[in-house]
């Protein structure tokens, strides 16, 4: 009788640990997927910003102003 109770307790503990492990693995995968989606969104925004800035010539004028500012301070 005691042996069967001990086996039942062991089975319950092992199944609880298995379920807990599955939940933790699922959460880790979800966090990784969310992280990947955030990175993808940030990269998309950066690409749109770079495409806009290069098509309008803002980057070259910004770099020219930076170089001119540094050259004025050095001179």
VENUR-V324621 format. One record per residue. RES is the residue in one letter. PHI is phi as a letter, one per 30 degrees, with the letter a starting at -180 (NA if undefined). NEAR is the number of other ideal C-beta (glycine too) atoms within 12 Angstrom. D_FIRST is the distance of its C-alpha to the first C-alpha in whole Angstrom. Layout:
res={RES RES}
phi={PHI PHI}
near={NEAR NEAR}
d_first={D_FIRST D_FIRST}
//
This chain:
res={X X X X X X X X X X X X X X X X X X X X X X X X X X X X X X X X X X X X X X X X X X X X X X X X X X X X X X X X X X X X X X X X X X X X X X X X X X X}
phi={NA d d d d d d d d d d d d d d d d d d d d d d d d d d d d d d d d d d d d d d d d d d d d d d d d d d d d d d c i d d d d d d d d d d d d d d d d d d}
near={7 8 9 10 11 12 13 14 14 14 14 14 14 14 14 14 14 14 14 14 14 14 14 14 14 14 14 14 14 14 14 14 14 14 14 14 14 14 14 14 14 14 14 14 14 14 14 14 16 15 14 14 17 16 12 13 12 16 17 14 14 15 15 14 14 14 14 14 13 12 11 10 9 8 7}
d_first={0 4 5 5 6 9 10 11 13 14 16 17 19 20 21 23 25 26 27 29 30 32 33 35 36 38 39 41 42 44 45 47 48 50 51 53 54 56 57 59 60 62 63 65 66 68 69 71 72 74 75 77 78 79 81 83 84 82 81 84 86 83 83 87 87 84 87 90 88 87 91 92 90 91 95}
//
